[in-house]
């Protein structure tokens, strides 16, 4: 059995009240909550061995370095990367995407093409637009349909040697759609294109295997995985990481510096300039330990049950429409009440202690496709319960009575 009551005891924030009501936290796609085990790891670092890493011979520095590099290995093993130095520790998914986009500036030429999907978060659109402006390449879009799934037929036909890069999220943050990244990666590789997958929304629900996917780059954020904000990782195949230039210059990423010439450090340090978020990296490793102790397959199965239950209950509300009805989804439901603005619905839910996200979810092209200003997004994690789903449904019903 999946003992959700026991798991909830690990999350101190779930005991609090909001506006005099028990907190029902359903904004997990924006950021997950943090278990006590990860909080303890953060406190332990600052209490016992806070020091800079890689540079000191004293005990605290060595302890911090060992813990930080151990976290890198935990991330490597979790995502089944072939080598630890293929894991670049970052501030999050956006950092990883920009690192790759900047690195490709001198590798692209006018007349070449970059593809992105219509389901992307802004962080996987804007950097590529900027890259196209710098390099003279053309940005193309894999279209979506009404169910929130990608239409791959045209993309697969029009892939060519001119295609240099393909970018796609593993899971849509706005709709929860699980994209067919295996097919996209394979097709792109057949024409010699590199592929970056934004794994920020997938990682909490799907344990992606880098070697099985044969993906070139994959990015994640710790705060979606019960870890801290300001920490994340970029996986990159060794051959690509060797080819790309450093993203930033400074300390740590050098081998030797003179006023005439600088030589760069080897992987992964070539891409990790300056003092990193040491505690964040260590806590990221602790968060993966926590999730793996529960079991990612068990987490996914439980969240699928919650998604099915919540979908059925919400669709029973008159005038409610769910956006994103893909056959393969994670535990995200984006919806609107006919005649009500999503912001107003979200405000009423907050008064009832229910935390949801409202707006365009940094995915304005998706909202433009549906011709709506935004949605109410309820996103579920393994520490949510059916009782909380019932509270959400009752809250939406209350909002409907007040607004319509």
MOWOTA-V694549 format. One record per backbone hydrogen bond with DSSP energy under -1.0 kcal/mol. CO is the residue of the C=O (numbers start at 1). NH is the residue of the N-H. Records with the same first field share a line. If there is no record, write none. Layout:
CO: NH  NH
This chain:
2: 4
3: 7
4: 8
7: 10
8: 11
10: 36
11: 14
12: 15
13: 16
16: 23
18: 21
21: 18
24: 355
26: 379
27: 30  31
35: 39
36: 40
37: 41
38: 42
39: 43
40: 44
41: 45
42: 46
43: 47
44: 48
45: 49
58: 62
59: 63
60: 64
61: 65
62: 66
63: 67
64: 68
65: 69
66: 70
67: 71
68: 72
69: 73
70: 74
71: 75
72: 76
73: 77
74: 78
75: 79
76: 81
79: 210
80: 211
83: 86
84: 87
86: 236
88: 234
90: 232
92: 96
93: 97
94: 98
95: 99
96: 100
97: 101
98: 102
99: 103
100: 104
102: 105
104: 107
109: 112
112: 138
113: 164  165
114: 140
115: 167
116: 142
117: 120
121: 124
122: 125  126
125: 129
126: 130
127: 131
128: 132
129: 133
130: 134
131: 135
132: 136
136: 111
138: 114
140: 116
142: 118
143: 151
145: 148
147: 325
149: 145
152: 156
153: 157
154: 158
160: 163
162: 113
164: 194
165: 115
166: 196
168: 198
170: 179
172: 176
176: 330
177: 172
179: 181
180: 184
181: 185
182: 186
183: 187
184: 188
185: 189
186: 190
188: 191  193
189: 192
194: 166
195: 217
196: 168
197: 219
198: 170
199: 203
202: 205  206
206: 208
209: 213
210: 214
216: 237
217: 197
218: 235
219: 199
220: 233
221: 224
222: 225  227
223: 32
231: 222
232: 90
233: 220
234: 88
235: 218
237: 241
238: 242
239: 243
240: 244
251: 274
253: 265
256: 263
261: 258
263: 255  256
266: 270
268: 271
269: 272
276: 278
277: 281
278: 282
279: 283
280: 284
281: 285
282: 286
283: 287
284: 288
285: 289
286: 290
287: 291
288: 292
289: 293
290: 294
291: 295
295: 299
296: 300
297: 301
298: 302
299: 303
300: 304
301: 305
302: 306
303: 307
304: 308
305: 309
306: 310
307: 311
308: 312
309: 313
310: 314
311: 315
314: 317
317: 320
319: 338
321: 336
328: 178
330: 332
331: 380
333: 378
334: 323
335: 376
336: 321
337: 340
341: 345
342: 346
343: 347
344: 348
345: 349
346: 350
347: 351
349: 354
350: 353
353: 24
355: 26
357: 377
359: 375
360: 363
362: 122
363: 367
364: 368
365: 369
366: 370
367: 372
375: 359
376: 335
377: 357
378: 333
379: 28
381: 384
385: 389
386: 390
387: 391
388: 392
389: 393
390: 394
391: 395
392: 396
393: 397
394: 398
395: 399
396: 400
397: 401
398: 402
399: 403
400: 404
